[in-house]
Structures are given as C-alpha cells and as structure tokens.
Amino acid sequence: MELRAGNASCENGSLISLYCSSQEVLCQIVGGLSHEVPNNATFDSWQERIRKNYGFYIGLGLTFVSSFLIGSSVILKKKGLLRLVATGATRAVDGGYGYLKDLMWWAGFLTMAAGEVANFGAYAFAPTTVVTPLGALSVLISAILSSYFLGERLNLLGKLGCVICVAGSTVMVIHAPEEEKVNTVVEMASKLKDTGFIVFAVLLLVSCLILIFIVAPRYGQRNILIYITICSVIGAFSVTAVKGLGITVKNFFQGLPVVRHPLPYILSLVLALSLSTQVNFLNRALDIFNTSLVFPIYYVFFTTVVVTSSVILFKEWYSMSAVDIVGTLSGFATIILGVFMLHAFKDLEVSWANLPRTHRNPPPSPTPEPTVIRLEDKNVLVDNIELASTPSPVGKPKVFIIHS
C-alpha cells in the first residue's frame, strides 16, 4: 500500500491518496488530532468485560453442552436407523436413504448440529487445549446412554481401551503447539496455497477415494475401521473449511470486502460435500456396528487427522519443543494402543465377575481315585506288571502281554 499526500503540511483540507493494488482512495483531512482520550475509549464495553472476566467459564459451559448434545445425537440417529431396519426398508449400509424420512434421525442430526455450533462458540471463549480434550466427554456420554437405551455393552477391555483413547488424545492435544494467528481471508488463502498443505490434501483425497470406491465395497461391512477412516479423513477438509468461513464472517462484520473473494464460496462447497459424505458413511457405520465402538474410534481418528492437518496448515512445528514432540508421539502411541484394545477384544466375554481371584489359602485339590483293575478270569496271569510304572517312549503305545 502506498500513501501520497497532496499537501505536505497535512493541515485541515489536505488531500491524501491511498493506493492498494489497482484501487485508489482519496481522503481529506477534516480535523486535527486531539490529545484528549474519548470517554468511550477509557473503559471497555460490557461485552469485553464479560469476555475477560467470564469468558473461560462460558467456554467451559459451552464445551459441556456440546459434549452432551453430540453424545446424545448418536443415540437418536442409531434409534432412527433401527426403526428403519424394523420396517424392512433398504438399510443405509446398502445405499438406502430412507432415514431421511425418519423424525428420530432428523432429531439426532439437528442435535449434532446444535452441538457443533456450541463447540464452535466454545473455541471463541476458551483455549483450544481445554475445549478439544473435553470433547472426549461425548464419547463417555454416548457409551453410557447406549447401554441404557440401546442395550449395547462394552466388555471390560473395551472400557479400558476407551479410557486409554481419551487419555492419549488429551495428551496429544495438550502438547500440540498453538495455532498461528490468521486474521484475514487473504492470509487464509495464502496458507491454503502452501506446497506442503497441498501435498497433504492430495494424499488425503486420493486415500479417501480409494477407501470409498475400492476398499469400502469389499470390506466395509466386516471392518469397522473402513467407514470411520473415511469420515475422519473427510473431517480434515470440513474443519479447515469451518475455520476459513469463521474468518470470513469475522472479516465481513469488520467491513472488509470478503464478498468479492472466491475463497468463501470454495470453502462453502467443500464444507457441503465433506459434511454430506461424513453423514453418509457415519450412518453406515452406525447401521452395522455397535455404537459403543463406533463413536470412540471415530473420535480418536478424527482428532488425530484434524490435529495433523492443523500442524501442516499453520506450520506449528517450528514452535515445538523436545517435550512437546515426545508428548505428541507418546499420545499417538497411546491412542493406537487404546484403539487396538477396543477393536481386537470386542467379542470376548470379559468382566469384573469372571476375572481370576487370588485366595490367600487356596483349598487343596482333591486326590484322584486309584485305578482298580479287576480280573474276572482266575487263570489270567499278567506278566511284566512292572511295565505299568515304567514310562513308555513318546509316541509309542503301551503293550501288555497277557498269557491265559
């Protein structure tokens, strides 16, 4: 931007020309600067006072509300899908869209939308390192509600795996670096044009297309990770689009000319496609597999992909210390362990009741009854009776010679 003054004295009535690219703005000075501070500048507005004094607690409350709504929405959508199966309509996993006519499914969809809005508002008040880990509460809420309303139960190893997943995700987010501040649509566009992010986005898109058109038709109904991986990979695009649109809305109210920029329209299209794809494959996963398994695995995969995408987009690794690097890797390893426990032992009947218990004085084992050999014929003579106590070679039968 260039600044040219038509009058060097800059007195009242002087003209100033502002040049930005090919645009020119002509300004006229109508008054001098005063050393007095305006009355409205000495005090913060009531909105700013509330934000500074109670912003953290508002964000914390919105996080709890978001977790409850998102966790409840999974139960409502699952109930809608079960009602669809009971009517004999085409299931979601078979390509049916009959759930769009079910009020219970729409209640779950709107509940999830309200939870996402509350989650978006929580990020405006509370730090990311607080909001994102507390999002794991939705996993526990959905597990508790599914046991009451759907009759689905996790075994002991599944519950431990769920807790381990939440702990690993929390550690990974806590040690993740802070995001670089992006305040305008132009800055967001320059970030999206970075070579590293473009390569990462292309890899995600190619892998997602392979999963959708090649892997999912063959193994999607047998492996729970297929549909969930598709939803998680697409989630990286949806979160990036939401961040860009949030910056667009903020710039719009600041009076910046964002309407003429093509980025908001591109991000809106990406958000619509990604959300529709996520809803489709998440419904397929809920239609087949246990809700108590789908939601924890989806949360872990989604958080991992989104954090990775954010690191690459905003180049946050420059500010990472050795402690943060070790913490991030440890959190990721913990997540892998939790997912393995949650998925590998889901069919085992393991609970507190059938765990082995240790006794201080175990009861003695009963003595085996002696073997009694009865000889009905008096003329039977058994030679070489010592062979009974002599160990026979391995793999060879024992031979007794009986002469009558």
ZAFI-659024 format. One line per field, with one value per residue (C-alpha): residue number from 1; residue in one letter; x, y, z. Coordinates in pm, whole numbers, plus 50000, padded with zeros to 5 digits. Layout:
BEGIN
i [NUM / ...]
aa [A / ...]
u [X / ...]
v [Y / ...]
w [Z / ...]
//
This chain:
BEGIN
i [1 / 2 / 3 / 4 / 5 / 6 / 7 / 8 / 9 / 10 / 11 / 12 / 13 / 14 / 15 / 16 / 17 / 18 / 19 / 20 / 21 / 22 / 23 / 24 / 25 / 26 / 27 / 28 / 29 / 30 / 31 / 32 / 33 / 34 / 35 / 36 / 37 / 38 / 39 / 40 / 41 / 42 / 43 / 44 / 45 / 46 / 47 / 48 / 49 / 50 / 51 / 52 / 53 / 54 / 55 / 56 / 57 / 58 / 59 / 60 / 61 / 62 / 63 / 64 / 65 / 66 / 67 / 68 / 69 / 70 / 71 / 72 / 73 / 74 / 75 / 76 / 77 / 78 / 79 / 80 / 81 / 82 / 83 / 84 / 85 / 86 / 87 / 88 / 89 / 90 / 91 / 92 / 93 / 94 / 95 / 96 / 97 / 98 / 99 / 100 / 101 / 102 / 103 / 104 / 105 / 106 / 107 / 108 / 109 / 110 / 111 / 112 / 113 / 114 / 115 / 116 / 117 / 118 / 119 / 120 / 121 / 122 / 123 / 124 / 125 / 126 / 127 / 128 / 129 / 130 / 131 / 132 / 133 / 134 / 135 / 136 / 137 / 138 / 139 / 140 / 141 / 142 / 143 / 144 / 145 / 146 / 147 / 148 / 149 / 150 / 151 / 152 / 153 / 154 / 155 / 156 / 157 / 158 / 159 / 160 / 161 / 162 / 163 / 164 / 165 / 166 / 167 / 168 / 169 / 170 / 171 / 172 / 173 / 174 / 175 / 176 / 177 / 178 / 179 / 180 / 181 / 182 / 183 / 184 / 185 / 186 / 187 / 188 / 189 / 190 / 191 / 192 / 193 / 194 / 195 / 196 / 197 / 198 / 199 / 200 / 201 / 202 / 203 / 204 / 205 / 206 / 207 / 208 / 209 / 210 / 211 / 212 / 213 / 214 / 215 / 216 / 217 / 218 / 219 / 220 / 221 / 222 / 223 / 224 / 225 / 226 / 227 / 228 / 229 / 230 / 231 / 232 / 233 / 234 / 235 / 236 / 237 / 238 / 239 / 240 / 241 / 242 / 243 / 244 / 245 / 246 / 247 / 248 / 249 / 250 / 251 / 252 / 253 / 254 / 255 / 256 / 257 / 258 / 259 / 260 / 261 / 262 / 263 / 264 / 265 / 266 / 267 / 268 / 269 / 270 / 271 / 272 / 273 / 274 / 275 / 276 / 277 / 278 / 279 / 280 / 281 / 282 / 283 / 284 / 285 / 286 / 287 / 288 / 289 / 290 / 291 / 292 / 293 / 294 / 295 / 296 / 297 / 298 / 299 / 300 / 301 / 302 / 303 / 304 / 305 / 306 / 307 / 308 / 309 / 310 / 311 / 312 / 313 / 314 / 315 / 316 / 317 / 318 / 319 / 320 / 321 / 322 / 323 / 324 / 325 / 326 / 327 / 328 / 329 / 330 / 331 / 332 / 333 / 334 / 335 / 336 / 337 / 338 / 339 / 340 / 341 / 342 / 343 / 344 / 345 / 346 / 347 / 348 / 349 / 350 / 351 / 352 / 353 / 354 / 355 / 356 / 357 / 358 / 359 / 360 / 361 / 362 / 363 / 364 / 365 / 366 / 367 / 368 / 369 / 370 / 371 / 372 / 373 / 374 / 375 / 376 / 377 / 378 / 379 / 380 / 381 / 382 / 383 / 384 / 385 / 386 / 387 / 388 / 389 / 390 / 391 / 392 / 393 / 394 / 395 / 396 / 397 / 398 / 399 / 400 / 401 / 402 / 403 / 404]
aa [M / E / L / R / A / G / N / A / S / C / E / N / G / S / L / I / S / L / Y / C / S / S / Q / E / V / L / C / Q / I / V / G / G / L / S / H / E / V / P / N / N / A / T / F / D / S / W / Q / E / R / I / R / K / N / Y / G / F / Y / I / G / L / G / L / T / F / V / S / S / F / L / I / G / S / S / V / I / L / K / K / K / G / L / L / R / L / V / A / T / G / A / T / R / A / V / D / G / G / Y / G / Y / L / K / D / L / M / W / W / A / G / F / L / T / M / A / A / G / E / V / A / N / F / G / A / Y / A / F / A / P / T / T / V / V / T / P / L / G / A / L / S / V / L / I / S / A / I / L / S / S / Y / F / L / G / E / R / L / N / L / L / G / K / L / G / C / V / I / C / V / A / G / S / T / V / M / V / I / H / A / P / E / E / E / K / V / N / T / V / V / E / M / A / S / K / L / K / D / T / G / F / I / V / F / A / V / L / L / L / V / S / C / L / I / L / I / F / I / V / A / P / R / Y / G / Q / R / N / I / L / I / Y / I / T / I / C / S / V / I / G / A / F / S / V / T / A / V / K / G / L / G / I / T / V / K / N / F / F / Q / G / L / P / V / V / R / H / P / L / P / Y / I / L / S / L / V / L / A / L / S / L / S / T / Q / V / N / F / L / N / R / A / L / D / I / F / N / T / S / L / V / F / P / I / Y / Y / V / F / F / T / T / V / V / V / T / S / S / V / I / L / F / K / E / W / Y / S / M / S / A / V / D / I / V / G / T / L / S / G / F / A / T / I / I / L / G / V / F / M / L / H / A / F / K / D / L / E / V / S / W / A / N / L / P / R / T / H / R / N / P / P / P / S / P / T / P / E / P / T / V / I / R / L / E / D / K / N / V / L / V / D / N / I / E / L / A / S / T / P / S / P / V / G / K / P / K / V / F / I / I / H / S]
u [50000 / 50131 / 50049 / 50072 / 49986 / 49877 / 49972 / 50295 / 50165 / 49874 / 49651 / 49274 / 49153 / 49461 / 49409 / 49568 / 49569 / 49584 / 49689 / 49634 / 49699 / 49487 / 49249 / 49283 / 49110 / 49116 / 49081 / 49050 / 49161 / 48871 / 49013 / 49333 / 49421 / 49334 / 49543 / 49228 / 49115 / 48749 / 48526 / 48430 / 48798 / 48888 / 48657 / 48595 / 48248 / 48031 / 48088 / 48464 / 48432 / 48221 / 48464 / 48766 / 48607 / 48380 / 48496 / 48673 / 48371 / 48139 / 48364 / 48375 / 47997 / 47958 / 48202 / 47994 / 47674 / 47839 / 47962 / 47618 / 47441 / 47687 / 47685 / 47304 / 47274 / 47448 / 47184 / 46898 / 47042 / 47101 / 46739 / 46622 / 46832 / 46697 / 46341 / 46428 / 46551 / 46235 / 46015 / 46207 / 46332 / 46672 / 46942 / 47192 / 47480 / 47312 / 47282 / 46935 / 46835 / 46510 / 46644 / 46586 / 46213 / 46253 / 46187 / 46409 / 46708 / 46644 / 46624 / 46968 / 47102 / 46974 / 47105 / 47450 / 47432 / 47345 / 47637 / 47876 / 47753 / 47812 / 48157 / 48236 / 48132 / 48344 / 48657 / 48581 / 48591 / 48816 / 49162 / 49188 / 49390 / 49083 / 48800 / 48939 / 49027 / 48692 / 48528 / 48611 / 48322 / 48088 / 48245 / 48167 / 47816 / 47734 / 47868 / 47657 / 47341 / 47383 / 47395 / 47062 / 46868 / 47021 / 47121 / 47479 / 47753 / 48130 / 48336 / 48600 / 48880 / 48666 / 48602 / 48973 / 49050 / 48801 / 48965 / 49311 / 49196 / 49063 / 49384 / 49605 / 49402 / 49421 / 49799 / 49838 / 49629 / 49794 / 50140 / 50030 / 50163 / 49940 / 49795 / 49942 / 49707 / 49527 / 49308 / 49203 / 49073 / 49382 / 49610 / 49398 / 49418 / 49797 / 49811 / 49597 / 49828 / 50130 / 50301 / 50313 / 49941 / 49853 / 50053 / 49891 / 49542 / 49603 / 49721 / 49412 / 49184 / 49343 / 49336 / 48974 / 48872 / 49049 / 48867 / 48528 / 48535 / 48769 / 48805 / 48461 / 48252 / 48459 / 48545 / 48327 / 48062 / 48320 / 48578 / 48466 / 48772 / 48686 / 48384 / 48530 / 48856 / 48664 / 48472 / 48791 / 48985 / 48697 / 48682 / 49016 / 48857 / 48541 / 48731 / 48958 / 48651 / 48483 / 48792 / 48810 / 48439 / 48471 / 48743 / 48520 / 48229 / 48457 / 48602 / 48253 / 48144 / 48472 / 48377 / 48636 / 48543 / 48518 / 48216 / 48430 / 48691 / 48643 / 48771 / 48445 / 48248 / 48507 / 48511 / 48130 / 48129 / 48399 / 48206 / 47881 / 48048 / 48252 / 47960 / 47730 / 47999 / 48065 / 47696 / 47654 / 47940 / 47882 / 47525 / 47660 / 47893 / 47614 / 47383 / 47616 / 47843 / 47799 / 47756 / 47989 / 48262 / 48188 / 48193 / 48517 / 48713 / 48567 / 48663 / 49021 / 49074 / 48903 / 49110 / 49434 / 49368 / 49248 / 49548 / 49785 / 49614 / 49632 / 50003 / 50075 / 49848 / 49978 / 50337 / 50321 / 50619 / 50859 / 50750 / 50750 / 51000 / 51150 / 50898 / 50608 / 50746 / 50784 / 50441 / 50277 / 50439 / 50352 / 49991 / 49969 / 50114 / 49862 / 49581 / 49695 / 49704 / 49356 / 49208 / 49369 / 49218 / 48881 / 48867 / 49067 / 48890 / 48534 / 48395 / 48545 / 48328 / 48547 / 48401 / 48481 / 48274 / 48478 / 48822 / 49050 / 49062 / 49359 / 49299 / 49537 / 49491 / 49370 / 49178 / 49373 / 49296 / 49103 / 49314 / 49243 / 49078 / 49307 / 49251 / 49114 / 49187 / 48955 / 49050 / 48739 / 48927 / 49118 / 49352 / 49471 / 49834 / 49977 / 50345 / 50573 / 50339 / 50629 / 50557 / 50266 / 50503 / 50766 / 50736 / 50688 / 50862 / 50687 / 50461 / 50461 / 50166 / 50195 / 50197 / 50093 / 50145 / 49873 / 49900 / 49593]
v [50000 / 50344 / 50673 / 51003 / 51339 / 51619 / 51879 / 51834 / 52026 / 51782 / 52061 / 52070 / 52030 / 51841 / 51551 / 51207 / 50935 / 50569 / 50312 / 49938 / 49727 / 49887 / 50067 / 50432 / 50605 / 50982 / 51108 / 51466 / 51577 / 51749 / 51784 / 51764 / 51503 / 51577 / 51465 / 51402 / 51044 / 50988 / 50878 / 50554 / 50460 / 50470 / 50185 / 49852 / 49773 / 49541 / 49269 / 49294 / 49292 / 48976 / 48817 / 48892 / 48801 / 48512 / 48405 / 48092 / 47970 / 48045 / 47839 / 47561 / 47554 / 47551 / 47259 / 47054 / 47137 / 47044 / 46710 / 46620 / 46715 / 46532 / 46221 / 46219 / 46274 / 45943 / 45758 / 45935 / 45862 / 45498 / 45466 / 45608 / 45357 / 45070 / 45181 / 45184 / 44824 / 44719 / 44849 / 44640 / 44937 / 44945 / 44990 / 45275 / 45032 / 44903 / 45251 / 45333 / 45683 / 45601 / 45750 / 46095 / 46035 / 45937 / 46206 / 46035 / 46050 / 46418 / 46485 / 46329 / 46527 / 46859 / 46773 / 46710 / 47038 / 47224 / 47053 / 47158 / 47518 / 47513 / 47364 / 47638 / 47900 / 47737 / 47792 / 48166 / 48189 / 47912 / 47795 / 47506 / 47299 / 47299 / 47262 / 46979 / 46733 / 46793 / 46692 / 46338 / 46359 / 46298 / 45952 / 45863 / 46011 / 45809 / 45490 / 45546 / 45633 / 45342 / 45097 / 45230 / 45300 / 45058 / 44765 / 44776 / 44697 / 44706 / 44442 / 44536 / 44558 / 44779 / 45020 / 45032 / 45091 / 45379 / 45543 / 45493 / 45653 / 45957 / 45988 / 45959 / 46218 / 46455 / 46421 / 46472 / 46789 / 46933 / 46900 / 47027 / 47377 / 47680 / 47783 / 48069 / 48365 / 48411 / 48720 / 48779 / 48579 / 48672 / 48521 / 48205 / 48179 / 48208 / 47930 / 47703 / 47763 / 47629 / 47336 / 47120 / 47151 / 47090 / 46765 / 46660 / 46741 / 46548 / 46244 / 46259 / 46295 / 46006 / 45776 / 45869 / 45792 / 45455 / 45372 / 45479 / 45309 / 45009 / 44911 / 45000 / 44787 / 44478 / 44513 / 44796 / 44569 / 44350 / 44600 / 44888 / 45097 / 45145 / 45373 / 45552 / 45624 / 45777 / 46005 / 46107 / 46186 / 46393 / 46567 / 46738 / 46920 / 47012 / 47159 / 47361 / 47493 / 47586 / 47779 / 47967 / 48051 / 48170 / 48413 / 48522 / 48602 / 48798 / 48999 / 49066 / 49232 / 49425 / 49583 / 49407 / 49324 / 48945 / 48906 / 48950 / 48698 / 48347 / 48161 / 48175 / 48018 / 47745 / 47668 / 47656 / 47398 / 47192 / 47206 / 47091 / 46797 / 46689 / 46704 / 46507 / 46240 / 46221 / 46182 / 45910 / 45687 / 45753 / 45628 / 45315 / 45251 / 45304 / 45077 / 44778 / 44813 / 44878 / 45244 / 45200 / 45102 / 45345 / 45670 / 45626 / 45511 / 45793 / 46050 / 45925 / 45908 / 46241 / 46420 / 46274 / 46373 / 46723 / 46795 / 46670 / 46886 / 47190 / 47137 / 47117 / 47407 / 47655 / 47520 / 47489 / 47253 / 47550 / 47632 / 47275 / 47188 / 46847 / 46790 / 46864 / 46631 / 46345 / 46416 / 46416 / 46086 / 45931 / 46043 / 45899 / 45565 / 45560 / 45618 / 45324 / 45101 / 45208 / 45150 / 44806 / 44709 / 44847 / 44663 / 44340 / 44214 / 44331 / 43974 / 43842 / 43797 / 43981 / 44147 / 44203 / 43897 / 43642 / 43781 / 43531 / 43595 / 43524 / 43341 / 43361 / 42993 / 42810 / 42490 / 42168 / 41993 / 41665 / 41350 / 41136 / 40800 / 40496 / 40292 / 39944 / 39660 / 39365 / 39028 / 38824 / 38508 / 38327 / 38168 / 38503 / 38564 / 38910 / 38904 / 39206 / 39406 / 39649 / 39793 / 39986 / 40207 / 40228 / 40533 / 40434 / 40609 / 40916 / 40842 / 40459 / 40266 / 40070 / 39689 / 39439 / 39065 / 38853 / 38477 / 38269]
w [50000 / 49906 / 50077 / 49893 / 50046 / 49820 / 50082 / 50277 / 50578 / 50631 / 50759 / 50752 / 50397 / 50280 / 50041 / 50092 / 49826 / 49930 / 49669 / 49722 / 49412 / 49140 / 49378 / 49475 / 49766 / 49809 / 50167 / 50301 / 50645 / 50818 / 51170 / 51365 / 51621 / 51981 / 52276 / 52479 / 52501 / 52420 / 52705 / 52531 / 52491 / 52859 / 52954 / 52788 / 52667 / 52873 / 52614 / 52662 / 53041 / 53029 / 52789 / 53008 / 53341 / 53250 / 52903 / 53025 / 53220 / 52927 / 52700 / 52959 / 52983 / 52604 / 52588 / 52834 / 52646 / 52315 / 52451 / 52585 / 52261 / 52035 / 52255 / 52263 / 51888 / 51817 / 52021 / 51842 / 51498 / 51592 / 51711 / 51379 / 51186 / 51397 / 51325 / 50957 / 50976 / 51161 / 50878 / 50622 / 50420 / 50249 / 50509 / 50499 / 50453 / 50135 / 49989 / 50118 / 50225 / 50398 / 50720 / 50569 / 50624 / 50989 / 51251 / 51508 / 51273 / 51199 / 51572 / 51608 / 51312 / 51446 / 51793 / 51648 / 51454 / 51774 / 51949 / 51675 / 51698 / 52074 / 52015 / 51764 / 52019 / 52289 / 52080 / 52077 / 52458 / 52594 / 52478 / 52234 / 52482 / 52710 / 52459 / 52246 / 52527 / 52695 / 52370 / 52476 / 52723 / 52430 / 52393 / 52753 / 52729 / 52418 / 52581 / 52892 / 52700 / 52458 / 52748 / 52877 / 52558 / 52304 / 52521 / 52389 / 52635 / 52624 / 52795 / 53050 / 52794 / 52572 / 52858 / 52940 / 52572 / 52565 / 52866 / 52713 / 52386 / 52567 / 52773 / 52464 / 52273 / 52569 / 52594 / 52220 / 52217 / 52529 / 52376 / 52035 / 51959 / 51940 / 51608 / 51411 / 51409 / 51076 / 51076 / 50713 / 50420 / 50220 / 50486 / 50493 / 50114 / 50124 / 50384 / 50168 / 49871 / 50058 / 49886 / 50199 / 50266 / 49900 / 49901 / 50229 / 50096 / 49775 / 49971 / 50193 / 49892 / 49700 / 50003 / 50069 / 49711 / 49729 / 50051 / 49913 / 49573 / 49625 / 49991 / 50134 / 49891 / 49978 / 50347 / 50477 / 50630 / 50804 / 50930 / 51149 / 51066 / 50696 / 50729 / 51031 / 50849 / 50560 / 50799 / 50978 / 50660 / 50524 / 50863 / 50792 / 50497 / 50688 / 50984 / 50753 / 50572 / 50901 / 51014 / 50685 / 50692 / 51052 / 50945 / 50656 / 50886 / 51119 / 50829 / 50695 / 51018 / 51023 / 50691 / 50476 / 50114 / 50152 / 49924 / 49612 / 49724 / 49576 / 49884 / 50088 / 49803 / 49754 / 50125 / 50134 / 49855 / 50028 / 50356 / 50193 / 50016 / 50318 / 50562 / 50333 / 50288 / 50661 / 50744 / 50480 / 50596 / 50965 / 50919 / 50752 / 51044 / 51298 / 51098 / 51126 / 51427 / 51795 / 51888 / 52185 / 51937 / 51654 / 51845 / 52047 / 51740 / 51532 / 51795 / 51813 / 51438 / 51377 / 51644 / 51512 / 51150 / 51240 / 51464 / 51193 / 50932 / 51159 / 51221 / 50849 / 50752 / 51008 / 51028 / 51403 / 51436 / 51441 / 51796 / 51927 / 52199 / 52266 / 52545 / 52310 / 52043 / 52293 / 52438 / 52094 / 51995 / 52331 / 52296 / 51947 / 52064 / 52349 / 52102 / 51890 / 52198 / 52305 / 51959 / 51947 / 52283 / 52182 / 51850 / 51900 / 52215 / 52144 / 52117 / 52441 / 52748 / 52998 / 53306 / 53671 / 53764 / 53567 / 53645 / 53829 / 54201 / 54427 / 54756 / 55050 / 55143 / 54833 / 54909 / 54843 / 54522 / 54561 / 54542 / 54238 / 54297 / 54245 / 53937 / 54017 / 53778 / 53812 / 53675 / 53615 / 53499 / 53773 / 53519 / 53386 / 53465 / 53400 / 53323 / 53348 / 53571 / 53621 / 53277 / 53425 / 53623 / 53352 / 53123 / 52766 / 52478 / 52344 / 52054 / 52104 / 52251 / 52572 / 52519 / 52784 / 52729 / 52889 / 52899 / 52991]
//
